[in-house]
């Protein structure tokens, strides 16, 4: 009688692969080094770091550069627009709003409306208690900037619950601007 591991591995796999799989599936904890060695290594790292604390601006700038490099290494072209929005703004904007913005942005890429109309149409279901004229006032500077060919920078992360209704509306429009331009770029590349 064969075990489930043997059936899954098949007859073609060698004994080393089977042992590795068994170790991974049955081991309680796998550490790259004993705890004492790891504690010593962390102590050396901590003493090697300078005592001066970095300012928030330095930390933010370093984080921005790091994540920009990571995005270049692992392009997100294979992800859907909604997945990209959730990855970038999921900690800031409610996920249902990102879903709506992503879906609307993809629909509006086929639309010949002006950038201003597209921005307002993209957020209208989410900001239904705002008049179209008010949304147009907020969207006008962004629509003007959309005439350029480049993708806009991502909006800076915000604490959604700390934003006023006006700030939430403006931030939502910034996310919509980003989504529309990404959707249009992807549509043009197809």
Phi and psi in degrees as GROMACS dihedral restraints (atoms count N, CA, C in turn):
[ dihedral_restraints ]
;  ai    aj    ak    al  type     phi  dphi    fc
    3     4     5     6     1   -99.3    20    10
    4     5     6     7     1   147.8    20    10
    6     7     8     9     1   -80.3    20    10
    7     8     9    10     1   163.0    20    10
    9    10    11    12     1   -59.2    20    10
   10    11    12    13     1   -35.1    20    10
   12    13    14    15     1   -64.8    20    10
   13    14    15    16     1   -40.5    20    10
   15    16    17    18     1   -67.4    20    10
   16    17    18    19     1   -40.2    20    10
   18    19    20    21     1   -63.5    20    10
   19    20    21    22     1   -42.5    20    10
   21    22    23    24     1   -66.5    20    10
   22    23    24    25     1   -41.6    20    10
   24    25    26    27     1   -71.2    20    10
   25    26    27    28     1   -34.0    20    10
   27    28    29    30     1    79.2    20    10
   28    29    30    31     1   171.2    20    10
   30    31    32    33     1   -78.2    20    10
   31    32    33    34     1   -17.9    20    10
   33    34    35    36     1   -80.9    20    10
   34    35    36    37     1   -14.1    20    10
   36    37    38    39     1   -85.5    20    10
   37    38    39    40     1   144.0    20    10
   39    40    41    42     1   -81.5    20    10
   40    41    42    43     1   172.3    20    10
   42    43    44    45     1   -65.2    20    10
   43    44    45    46     1   -32.8    20    10
   45    46    47    48     1   -64.0    20    10
   46    47    48    49     1   -40.6    20    10
   48    49    50    51     1   -64.6    20    10
   49    50    51    52     1   -41.2    20    10
   51    52    53    54     1   -65.0    20    10
   52    53    54    55     1   -40.9    20    10
   54    55    56    57     1   -65.0    20    10
   55    56    57    58     1   -41.6    20    10
   57    58    59    60     1   -62.3    20    10
   58    59    60    61     1   -45.9    20    10
   60    61    62    63     1   -61.9    20    10
   61    62    63    64     1   -43.2    20    10
   63    64    65    66     1   -61.1    20    10
   64    65    66    67     1   -42.6    20    10
   66    67    68    69     1   -63.5    20    10
   67    68    69    70     1   -42.4    20    10
   69    70    71    72     1   -67.5    20    10
   70    71    72    73     1   -36.2    20    10
   72    73    74    75     1   -81.9    20    10
   73    74    75    76     1   -25.4    20    10
   75    76    77    78     1  -109.0    20    10
   76    77    78    79     1   -19.2    20    10
   78    79    80    81     1   -68.9    20    10
   79    80    81    82     1   138.2    20    10
   81    82    83    84     1   -71.5    20    10
   82    83    84    85     1   -43.8    20    10
   84    85    86    87     1  -147.7    20    10
   85    86    87    88     1   138.4    20    10
   87    88    89    90     1  -118.8    20    10
   88    89    90    91     1   118.1    20    10
   90    91    92    93     1  -115.6    20    10
   91    92    93    94     1   142.6    20    10
   93    94    95    96     1   -70.9    20    10
   94    95    96    97     1   -21.0    20    10
   96    97    98    99     1  -154.7    20    10
   97    98    99   100     1   159.4    20    10
   99   100   101   102     1   -61.2    20    10
  100   101   102   103     1   155.5    20    10
  102   103   104   105     1   -55.7    20    10
  103   104   105   106     1   -42.5    20    10
  105   106   107   108     1   -60.7    20    10
  106   107   108   109     1   -41.3    20    10
  108   109   110   111     1   -66.4    20    10
  109   110   111   112     1   -41.8    20    10
  111   112   113   114     1   -66.3    20    10
  112   113   114   115     1   -41.2    20    10
  114   115   116   117     1   -61.9    20    10
  115   116   117   118     1   -41.6    20    10
  117   118   119   120     1   -64.5    20    10
  118   119   120   121     1   -41.3    20    10
  120   121   122   123     1   -63.4    20    10
  121   122   123   124     1   -43.7    20    10
  123   124   125   126     1   -63.6    20    10
  124   125   126   127     1   -38.7    20    10
  126   127   128   129     1   -63.0    20    10
  127   128   129   130     1   -41.2    20    10
  129   130   131   132     1   -64.8    20    10
  130   131   132   133     1   -40.3    20    10
  132   133   134   135     1   -64.6    20    10
  133   134   135   136     1   -44.1    20    10
  135   136   137   138     1   -64.9    20    10
  136   137   138   139     1   -36.8    20    10
  138   139   140   141     1   -74.1    20    10
  139   140   141   142     1   -25.7    20    10
  141   142   143   144     1   -77.2    20    10
  142   143   144   145     1   -21.1    20    10
  144   145   146   147     1   -74.0    20    10
  145   146   147   148     1   145.0    20    10
  147   148   149   150     1   -67.5    20    10
  148   149   150   151     1   152.3    20    10
  150   151   152   153     1   -75.4    20    10
  151   152   153   154     1   -22.7    20    10
  153   154   155   156     1   -67.9    20    10
  154   155   156   157     1   132.8    20    10
  156   157   158   159     1   -81.6    20    10
  157   158   159   160     1   146.8    20    10
  159   160   161   162     1   -85.9    20    10
  160   161   162   163     1   147.6    20    10
  162   163   164   165     1   -74.7    20    10
  163   164   165   166     1   162.4    20    10
  165   166   167   168     1   -59.5    20    10
  166   167   168   169     1   -38.1    20    10
  168   169   170   171     1   -64.7    20    10
  169   170   171   172     1   -39.7    20    10
  171   172   173   174     1   -66.0    20    10
  172   173   174   175     1   -42.5    20    10
  174   175   176   177     1   -64.7    20    10
  175   176   177   178     1   -45.7    20    10
  177   178   179   180     1   -62.2    20    10
  178   179   180   181     1   -43.4    20    10
  180   181   182   183     1   -62.2    20    10
  181   182   183   184     1   -42.4    20    10
  183   184   185   186     1   -64.6    20    10
  184   185   186   187     1   -41.1    20    10
  186   187   188   189     1   -62.9    20    10
  187   188   189   190     1   -44.0    20    10
  189   190   191   192     1   -60.1    20    10
  190   191   192   193     1   -45.0    20    10
  192   193   194   195     1   -64.8    20    10
  193   194   195   196     1   -41.8    20    10
  195   196   197   198     1   -60.6    20    10
  196   197   198   199     1   -50.6    20    10
  198   199   200   201     1   -69.2    20    10
  199   200   201   202     1   -30.5    20    10
  201   202   203   204     1   -63.9    20    10
  202   203   204   205     1   -40.3    20    10
  204   205   206   207     1   -66.3    20    10
  205   206   207   208     1   -42.0    20    10
  207   208   209   210     1   -61.6    20    10
  208   209   210   211     1   -43.0    20    10
  210   211   212   213     1   -64.4    20    10
  211   212   213   214     1   -32.0    20    10
  213   214   215   216     1   -70.9    20    10
  214   215   216   217     1   -36.1    20    10
  216   217   218   219     1   -71.7    20    10
  217   218   219   220     1   -37.0    20    10
  219   220   221   222     1  -122.9    20    10
  220   221   222   223     1    84.3    20    10
  222   223   224   225     1   -60.1    20    10
  223   224   225   226     1   150.2    20    10
  225   226   227   228     1  -104.4    20    10
  226   227   228   229     1    21.8    20    10
  228   229   230   231     1   -63.6    20    10
  229   230   231   232     1   -26.9    20    10
  231   232   233   234     1   -80.6    20    10
  232   233   234   235     1    -9.8    20    10
  234   235   236   237     1   -86.2    20    10
  235   236   237   238     1   150.7    20    10
  237   238   239   240     1   -71.2    20    10
  238   239   240   241     1   162.5    20    10
  240   241   242   243     1   -59.6    20    10
  241   242   243   244     1   -42.1    20    10
  243   244   245   246     1   -63.5    20    10
  244   245   246   247     1   -41.7    20    10
  246   247   248   249     1   -63.1    20    10
  247   248   249   250     1   -39.8    20    10
  249   250   251   252     1   -64.5    20    10
  250   251   252   253     1   -42.9    20    10
  252   253   254   255     1   -63.2    20    10
  253   254   255   256     1   -41.5    20    10
  255   256   257   258     1   -65.4    20    10
  256   257   258   259     1   -38.7    20    10
  258   259   260   261     1   -66.2    20    10
  259   260   261   262     1   -37.2    20    10
  261   262   263   264     1   -88.0    20    10
  262   263   264   265     1   -35.3    20    10
  264   265   266   267     1  -122.4    20    10
  265   266   267   268     1     5.4    20    10
  267   268   269   270     1   -60.2    20    10
  268   269   270   271     1   -28.3    20    10
  270   271   272   273     1   -82.2    20    10
  271   272   273   274     1   -11.6    20    10
  273   274   275   276     1  -108.1    20    10
  274   275   276   277     1   -53.0    20    10
  276   277   278   279     1  -102.7    20    10
  277   278   279   280     1   141.2    20    10
  279   280   281   282     1   -54.6    20    10
  280   281   282   283     1   139.7    20    10
  282   283   284   285     1   -61.3    20    10
  283   284   285   286     1   -36.2    20    10
  285   286   287   288     1   -62.4    20    10
  286   287   288   289     1   -35.8    20    10
  288   289   290   291     1   -68.1    20    10
  289   290   291   292     1   -41.6    20    10
  291   292   293   294     1   -63.5    20    10
  292   293   294   295     1   -38.5    20    10
  294   295   296   297     1   -61.2    20    10
  295   296   297   298     1   -46.5    20    10
  297   298   299   300     1   -63.7    20    10
  298   299   300   301     1   -45.7    20    10
  300   301   302   303     1   -61.5    20    10
  301   302   303   304     1   -45.7    20    10
  303   304   305   306     1   -62.4    20    10
  304   305   306   307     1   -46.0    20    10
  306   307   308   309     1   -63.1    20    10
  307   308   309   310     1   -45.4    20    10
  309   310   311   312     1   -64.9    20    10
  310   311   312   313     1   -40.8    20    10
  312   313   314   315     1   -61.7    20    10
  313   314   315   316     1   -41.0    20    10
  315   316   317   318     1   -66.7    20    10
  316   317   318   319     1   -38.0    20    10
  318   319   320   321     1   -67.3    20    10
  319   320   321   322     1   -37.7    20    10
  321   322   323   324     1   -78.5    20    10
  322   323   324   325     1   -10.6    20    10
  324   325   326   327     1   -67.3    20    10
  325   326   327   328     1   -24.9    20    10
  327   328   329   330     1   -85.1    20    10
  328   329   330   331     1    -6.7    20    10
  330   331   332   333     1   -89.4    20    10
  331   332   333   334     1   140.9    20    10
  333   334   335   336     1   -94.8    20    10
  334   335   336   337     1    15.1    20    10
  336   337   338   339     1   -67.0    20    10
  337   338   339   340     1   165.1    20    10
  339   340   341   342     1   -68.7    20    10
  340   341   342   343     1   159.9    20    10
  342   343   344   345     1   -56.8    20    10
  343   344   345   346     1   -36.5    20    10
  345   346   347   348     1   -62.1    20    10
  346   347   348   349     1   -47.1    20    10
  348   349   350   351     1   -64.7    20    10
  349   350   351   352     1   -38.9    20    10
  351   352   353   354     1   -63.6    20    10
  352   353   354   355     1   -43.6    20    10
  354   355   356   357     1   -60.4    20    10
  355   356   357   358     1   -48.2    20    10
  357   358   359   360     1   -64.0    20    10
  358   359   360   361     1   -43.4    20    10
  360   361   362   363     1   -62.0    20    10
  361   362   363   364     1   -33.7    20    10
  363   364   365   366     1   -67.5    20    10
  364   365   366   367     1   -36.8    20    10
  366   367   368   369     1  -103.4    20    10
  367   368   369   370     1    -8.1    20    10
  369   370   371   372     1   -52.5    20    10
  370   371   372   373     1   -45.3    20    10
  372   373   374   375     1   -63.1    20    10
  373   374   375   376     1   -27.7    20    10
  375   376   377   378     1   -85.2    20    10
  376   377   378   379     1   -30.2    20    10
  378   379   380   381     1  -116.4    20    10
  379   380   381   382     1    46.7    20    10
  381   382   383   384     1   -64.3    20    10
  382   383   384   385     1   -22.9    20    10
  384   385   386   387     1   -81.4    20    10
  385   386   387   388     1    -3.8    20    10
  387   388   389   390     1   -94.7    20    10
  388   389   390   391     1   144.2    20    10
  390   391   392   393     1   -75.3    20    10
  391   392   393   394     1   155.5    20    10
  393   394   395   396     1   -61.2    20    10
  394   395   396   397     1   -37.8    20    10
  396   397   398   399     1   -63.0    20    10
  397   398   399   400     1   -41.6    20    10
  399   400   401   402     1   -63.7    20    10
  400   401   402   403     1   -43.7    20    10
  402   403   404   405     1   -63.8    20    10
  403   404   405   406     1   -36.7    20    10
  405   406   407   408     1   -64.8    20    10
  406   407   408   409     1   -36.8    20    10
  408   409   410   411     1   -61.6    20    10
  409   410   411   412     1   -44.8    20    10
  411   412   413   414     1   -68.3    20    10
  412   413   414   415     1   -35.9    20    10
  414   415   416   417     1   -83.7    20    10
  415   416   417   418     1   -19.5    20    10
  417   418   419   420     1   -53.6    20    10
  418   419   420   421     1   -50.8    20    10
  420   421   422   423     1   -62.2    20    10
  421   422   423   424     1   -35.9    20    10
  423   424   425   426     1   -70.1    20    10
  424   425   426   427     1   -39.4    20    10
  426   427   428   429     1   -64.3    20    10
  427   428   429   430     1   -38.8    20    10
  429   430   431   432     1   -62.9    20    10
  430   431   432   433     1   -42.1    20    10
  432   433   434   435     1   -68.8    20    10
  433   434   435   436     1   -24.8    20    10
  435   436   437   438     1   -69.2    20    10
  436   437   438   439     1   -14.2    20    10
  438   439   440   441     1   -67.2    20    10
  439   440   441   442     1   -21.4    20    10
  441   442   443   444     1   -71.5    20    10
  442   443   444   445     1   158.8    20    10
  444   445   446   447     1   -85.2    20    10
  445   446   447   448     1   -17.6    20    10
  447   448   449   450     1   -83.0    20    10
  448   449   450   451     1   156.2    20    10
  450   451   452   453     1   -74.8    20    10
  451   452   453   454     1   134.1    20    10
  453   454   455   456     1   -69.4    20    10
  454   455   456   457     1   157.8    20    10
  456   457   458   459     1   -66.4    20    10
  457   458   459   460     1   153.3    20    10
  459   460   461   462     1   -65.4    20    10
  460   461   462   463     1   141.4    20    10
  462   463   464   465     1   -61.3    20    10
  463   464   465   466     1   145.3    20    10
  465   466   467   468     1   -63.2    20    10
  466   467   468   469     1   140.5    20    10
  468   469   470   471     1   -59.8    20    10
  469   470   471   472     1   142.0    20    10
  471   472   473   474     1  -131.3    20    10
  472   473   474   475     1   155.0    20    10
  474   475   476   477     1   -84.5    20    10
  475   476   477   478     1   103.1    20    10
  477   478   479   480     1   -54.2    20    10
  478   479   480   481     1   -44.1    20    10
  480   481   482   483     1   -69.4    20    10
  481   482   483   484     1   -21.5    20    10
  483   484   485   486     1   -87.3    20    10
  484   485   486   487     1   -10.0    20    10
  486   487   488   489     1   -81.3    20    10
  487   488   489   490     1   144.7    20    10
  489   490   491   492     1   -74.2    20    10
  490   491   492   493     1   171.2    20    10
  492   493   494   495     1   -60.8    20    10
  493   494   495   496     1   -38.1    20    10
  495   496   497   498     1   -66.2    20    10
  496   497   498   499     1   -44.9    20    10
  498   499   500   501     1   -65.2    20    10
  499   500   501   502     1   -37.5    20    10
  501   502   503   504     1   -63.5    20    10
  502   503   504   505     1   -41.5    20    10
  504   505   506   507     1   -63.8    20    10
  505   506   507   508     1   -45.0    20    10
  507   508   509   510     1   -64.3    20    10
  508   509   510   511     1   -42.4    20    10
  510   511   512   513     1   -65.3    20    10
  511   512   513   514     1   -40.6    20    10
  513   514   515   516     1   -60.5    20    10
  514   515   516   517     1   -40.7    20    10
  516   517   518   519     1   -65.3    20    10
  517   518   519   520     1   -36.0    20    10
  519   520   521   522     1   -65.4    20    10
  520   521   522   523     1   -42.5    20    10
  522   523   524   525     1   -64.2    20    10
  523   524   525   526     1   -41.0    20    10
  525   526   527   528     1   -63.5    20    10
  526   527   528   529     1   -40.4    20    10
  528   529   530   531     1   -59.6    20    10
  529   530   531   532     1   -47.5    20    10
  531   532   533   534     1   -59.9    20    10
  532   533   534   535     1   -46.5    20    10
  534   535   536   537     1   -63.1    20    10
  535   536   537   538     1   -42.9    20    10
  537   538   539   540     1   -62.5    20    10
  538   539   540   541     1   -43.6    20    10
  540   541   542   543     1   -70.8    20    10
  541   542   543   544     1   -35.9    20    10
  543   544   545   546     1   -65.9    20    10
  544   545   546   547     1   -43.7    20    10
  546   547   548   549     1   -62.6    20    10
  547   548   549   550     1   -41.7    20    10
  549   550   551   552     1   -67.7    20    10
  550   551   552   553     1   -38.1    20    10
  552   553   554   555     1   -63.9    20    10
  553   554   555   556     1   -45.4    20    10
  555   556   557   558     1   -64.4    20    10
  556   557   558   559     1   -39.0    20    10
  558   559   560   561     1   -65.0    20    10
  559   560   561   562     1   -38.6    20    10
  561   562   563   564     1   -70.1    20    10
  562   563   564   565     1   -29.3    20    10
  564   565   566   567     1   -77.8    20    10
  565   566   567   568     1   -17.1    20    10
